[in-house]
Amino acid sequence: MRSSVLILRSGNDFWSRPVDVTTMAEDLTASADVTVHELPGASHYIHLEPGKGRDAFFRVVTDCLADGAEAAGEG
């Protein structure tokens, strides 16, 4: 069984570059599928910052997890 992968990048992340996301997505050839999502204007610490950005971060993660559960027949 292959897993789906979510690559979630903050637009203003100082630890990663857009090319890192592209390279990782290209290298994940054994995954079931790869979803790339960028949160514009968000920092590396978006998960700690209160407000709309953090809400968007958690929404993307929970939506991805819910989609995986539905695909596995749990939804």
N, C-alpha and C positions, 0 to 999 in steps of 0.2 A: 504494500500500500504506500502510495506517495502522499506527501503532505503539501498543502497549499502554503504559500509564503506571502506575508505582507511586509513590504519595505515601506516604512513610514519615515519621512524625512521632514525636518523643520526647515523652512525656507531660509532662515537666518542662522542655521546651525554652524558654529565655528569649528566643529570637530569633523564634519564630513563635507565633501564636495559633491556637486551633482554627478560628476564622472564616477564617483564611488558607487552611487546608486546604479548607474548604467552598467558598470562592470560587474557588480554583484548580481544584478538581474540576469545578465548574460551568462554568468557562471552557474546559475542555479538550474542546470539542465535536467537534473533528476527530480525536480519538484513537480507536483501535479499542475500547478500554475503559480504565476508570480503576479502579484498586484502591487503597483507602486503608487504611493499617495504622498503628495507634498503639502504641508500646511504653510501657506504663504505668510510671511511676516513672523513666524514663530521662531523661538530660540531653542537651543539644545535642551533647555530646562522647561519646556512647555508643560510637561506633566506636573510641574510644581507651581506653575503660575496660575493664580485664580483668574477666571474670566472666560470669555468666549473661545479663546484659543485652546484652553485646557478642555473645555467642553467638546470642542471639535476633535481634539486628540482622542478622548475617551469614546466618542461616538464612532470614529473610524475603527478603533480597536474592537469595540463591542459588536459593531456591524459585521466585521470580518469574522469574529468568533461565532456569531449567530449564523452566518452563511455556512461556515464549516460544520456546525452542528446539524443544520438542515440537510447538507449534502451527505452527512453520515447517517441520516434517518432519525435524528434525535429531535428535530424541530417539529 
